[in-house]
Amino acid sequence: MTAPEALADPAQDDARAALASFSRLIDANPNDAAAWFGAAVAHVRLGDEGAATIALQKTLTLAPRHFGALILSGDVFSRRGDLRAAAAFYASGVRFAPQDAPPPVAREIARAEQNCVRIAEEFQSHLASRLSAAGFDPSRSSPGFAKSLAAFNGGPRLHTAQKPRFYCFPDLPDTPFYDRKDFAWAPALEAATDAIAEELAGVLRMPEAFAPYVKADKSRPATNDRGMRDNPDWSACHLIENGAIAPKMAEACPRTMAALKHVPLAAVPGRSPSVLFSLLQPGMHIPPHHGFVNTRLIGHLPLITPPNCLFRVGPETREWEQGKLMLFNDTIEHEAWNKSDRLRVVLLFDFWRPELTEEERTLVRALFQAVDSYGTKAASWS
């Protein structure tokens, strides 16, 4: 059964019989995405949301652009109250839907479009209410923040070399690399390189401490990560992840944690900062990509830096040098190479952009907290 047929066929009166039929198809061919989708539809009709979720995840693993599974996933997340996840799946379902769908399928597509509009309107109203409660007043608050909020809510796009995937603050300089001499806290952090490298050596003897840097998120549609998702060749050991201290790793690295004490880490509850050892295997290439938000910068303190390890941000390519901070804007396209036969490891952390005022940092923090209070799933920036 194809996706349109499954969506368009309401005559599944005996859902248990239908599930049995789809299960036989799956047993015969476990890679049959249409059979998995049919099983998901049957599970939904039987009220088994857990089984439906598993079948939908399997469908989308086999066929990431299966518009029927994307729309049905939106329905499942909507019933759970995770409207941000629901909107993401509805939008992807609409994006990949056929243009010449039969009327029953076209109605499903139109319903997904309507749900996207409804959720967006509710979301904007929620943000306005929460930001007002946090003190935002368009008549007297930061004009830059007001402009960013308009763009965030679907208004005019901000034209800049910075292409953040989630949020863009206007009128910030398009500077790829920042001069570490402009940051008063940089010399002390660089001076701690040997102590941090010693703690890293202990962490490297704990293989379980590292996990792929890019992790699959089952509450969002799959993205084109060009081989990075769940790839251990680019791994991370977090001392702080999404604003929360990792107790075991922080305890193993007290001098590292102390060395960061004076860095203005970009603190947003549930999102940032993240502090981690970033490991790149020999021969590995991280393809060009953009970061999530341009209200922070990323710092690298190189700890293990073989020759021929290169890092490009925008038009400029540099080579990591042990103990010499590299501070950059990750919302400008960037990529990395380890062309050596050894590991490359840096201490990675995110910190507030110096151009933002304290008021703007407070408003940005309030915005992201408002976003995360709508629905039940907070999204990582890592």
N, C-alpha and C positions, 0 to 999 in steps of 0.2 A: 504494500500500500504506500503510495507516495504521500508527501506532506499535504498537498492540496486535497487529495482524496480523504485523508484522515480528518482534516479540518472540516471538509464539506459534507461528510457522511454522518448525519445525526442518528442513523438507524442502528446504533450500537445499543439496542435495548438490553441485551444480555452482556453486561460488561465482563462478567467472569468468563463467559465463553470466548469473548473477544481477547481477553488477556491470555487465556490458554492458547489460542491460535497464534498470537504474537510471540508467546513464549516458545512455541514449537519452532517458529521461524528463527528466533534468536539462538535456540539450541543448534539449529542447522547451520546458521551463519552468524556468529557473534558480532560480526562487523557490519551488520545490516542496520544502518541508521534509521531507516523508515520503520523497521520492526520495533526498534527501541522506542521510537516516537509513538507508535501505536500502543505499545505497552504503557507508556506514560499517560496517554489519553485515558486508557482503561483504568489505570490506578487512580486518576483524578476522579473519574466517575464513581469509583468504589470508595472514594474518600480517604485513600491511603496516600497522604501527602509525602511521607517519607520515601516510599517506594517510587512515587512519581518523580520526586526530586532526583533520585539515583538514576532513573531511566532517562530523564531529561539531560542530566550531566553526561551520561554515556552517549546520548544522541549528539550533543554539541561537541563532544570530544571527537567523534567520528565525522561530524559535518557541522563545523562552527557557524556556517551561514544558513542553517536550517531554519527558515523564518517561522515555521509552525512551532518548533521547539522554543525559539526565542520568545514568541508571543505567549505561549503557555507558561514559560518560566516567569514572565512578567506577571501573569495571573497568580502564580504560586507565591511569589514574593509580595505581591500586593495583599494577598490574604494574610500573610504573616505580619503586615504592617511596615515592611521595609520598602517604602515607596521610592526611595532613591534607587535601590537595586531594581525595582519593578520598572521604573522609567528607563533605566539603561537597557533592559532587555526589550521593552516595547519599542524603543527607538531603533535598536538593531534589527528587530523583526521587520519593522516598516522599511528600513533601509534595504534589506535583502529580499523583500517581497517581490514577486513577479508583477509586471505591469499589466498583464492580460489574464489576471486571475478570474475564475468563474465567480458568479455573484455571491455564493455563500462564503467563499474565501475572501472576496473583496470586502464583505461586511466585517469579517474578523480583522482585516488590515485597518479598516476605517475605525473600528473600535479601539485598536491599539493606538492609532493617531489621536483619537479623542482622549484616551487616558494620558497620553504624553502631555497634551495641552492642559488637562485638568490638574495633573500633578505639578506641572510648571507653575500654574497660577497659584495653587495652594502653597507651593514652596516659596514663591516670591512674597506672598502675604506673611508667611511664617518668618522669613528673614527680616522683613520690614518691622514686624512686631518685636522680634528679639533685639534687633539693632537699636530700635528706639528705646527699649528698656535699658540697653547698655550705654545710652547717652548720645547716640548718633542723631544729629540734627542737620539736614542738608543745608540749612541757611547759615550755619556757623561752624560746622565741623570741616575737617580737611577736604578741600575741593578735589584733591587727587583721589581720596578714598571714594568720594561720591561718584567720580568718573569711573573708577574701577568697578563699583557696584553696578552701575548701569550696564557696563560691558558684561559683567558676570551674569546679569539677568537677561542677556540676549540683545543688548543694545549695540550701538556701533562698535565695531572691532577696533582695538587699539593697534595702530601701525608702529611696529618696532621690530628690531632684529631678534628680540626676545620672544619666544614662542612657548610660553608655559602651557602645559596640558590641562591645567585646572583653573588658575587664577592669575590675572595680570594687573599689576599696579602701574598706572601710567607715568610717563615722563621721567623714568629712571634711566640713567645712562646705559647705552649698549656696550658696556665694557666687558670683554671676554675674561681677561685676567686682571686681578687687582694687585697692586704693589704691597707686598707684606710689610714694607717699611711704614705704611700708613696706618698700621694697627698697633696700638700700644702694647697689646697683650701678646703679640707674635714672638718677640725675642724670648720670653720666658717659656713659651710652649716649645720653641725650637731647642732651647737649652735642655729640655727634658727628653730629648730624642733617645739617648742611650738608655735611660731608665724605662721608657715606654717600650723600646725594642727588646729589652730584657724580659719584660712581662709578656710581650708578644711571643717570645720563644717558648715560654711556658704554655701559652694558649695553643700554640701549634702542636704541642704534644697531646692535645685533647681534640682529636678529629671530630668528635660529636659536637664540638662548639661551633662548627661552621655549617652553614646551610646555604643553598642557592640564594643569591642576592635578589633575583626576580622570582617571585613565587606566584603560582596560580591562585586566583581569587574566584572561588566558585559562586560568589554573590555578584559577579559581573561577567558580561560576555567576554569571550576570549579576544585578545587583541593580537595584532601582528607584531610579535616580539622578536622576530627573526632569529629564533633559536635560543633566546636568552632565558625563557621561562623554565624554571626548575632545572637550570643547567649548573652543575657544581663547578664548572670551570671558572665561573665568576661567583665567588662565595663571600659570605659575610659572617662575622662573629660580633654580635651586638653587645655593647656595654649598656647602651640606652637605646630602646626601640620605641618609636612613636611616643616619645615623652616619658616612657616608663623605664626605670632602671632594671636591668637584668641582674638580680642579686648575685648569682654565682659568678658571673663574669666580672662584675664590678668589684666583688670581693677579691677576685684573682688579680685585679689590675688597679690597686689603690693609688699608685703613683700616676698612672694615666688619668684617673678620675681627678686627682688633685691638680694635675697640670692644666686641666680644662676649666679650673675654678673661675678664672677671670675672663674667659671667653664669653661674649654675649650670645649664648646659644639661643636659637629661635624657639622659645618655649610656647607651645600651643598644646593644651591638654588633649591627650588622645592622638596627637599627630606628630609632634616634634618637641625637642630635638631627637635626632638619631645620632649616636656615636658608635662607630664600629671599625673593626679591622676588615678592610676590603682586600680580598685575595684574588689575584689573576694568575691563572695557570700558564705555563710556558706555551707559546704559540697561539695564545688566545687573542681574538679581536672582538672588542665590544662595538657593535655597529652604531652608526650615527643615531642620536636620539635627543630628546629634550626633557628637562625636568618639569616638575608639576607647578611650582609657584615661583614668582620672581621677587618675592619679598624677603628672601634669604639668599645667602651665598653658601657655597660649599668649600670646605677646607680639606686639603690633603696634607698630612704630614708623612712624607715618605720614610719607610722604615727598612724595607728590603727592596733595593732598586738596582737590579742588574742593568748592564748596558742594553741599549736598543729597546727600552720601554718608553713608548711615545704617547702623548696625550694632545689631542687637538680640540680647541674651543674656537668656533667660528673660523677665521682665516689663519689663526696662529697655532703652530704645533710646538710643543716643548717636551723636554725629557725630564722625568722626575730625578731629583737629586736628594740623596739621603739627608734628612734633617732640615731641608729647606722647604718651607711652606709653599704650597701652591693654592691660591685662593681664586675662585672663579665663579662665573654665573652659569649655572647648569641649564638655564632656559634658552641659552644660545646653543645651537647644535654642537654636539661634542661626541668624540669617540676615542677609543684607547686601543693600544696594541702592546702585547708582550712578545717581542720578537726574539727573546732570549731563551735559554734552556733552563731557567730557574724561576721560582715563584717571584711575583712582585706583590708586595703588601704595603698598604698605606693605612694610616689612621684617618678615617673620614668623619667629618662632623658638619653640621649646618648651623649658621649663625645669622643674626639679623643684618640686613643691608644697612650700611651706615647712613644712607640718604634718608631713611624713614625716621620721622619724629616719634617721640614716645606716644603721642596721641594716635598716630597712624598705626603703630605697632599694636596698641590697645584695640583699635577698631578692627584691624585685620584678625587679631586673636578672637574678638567677639564674633566676627563673621564666620570663622571656621567652626567655632563652638555652636553657633546657630545652625550651620549646615549639618553638623553631626547630631544635633538634637532633633532633626527632622528624619524620622525613620529610625531604624535600629542598628545600622551598620556604619561605623566610622571607617573612612578610607585612608589607607597609608599613603604617604608621599614618597616612600622609599622605592 
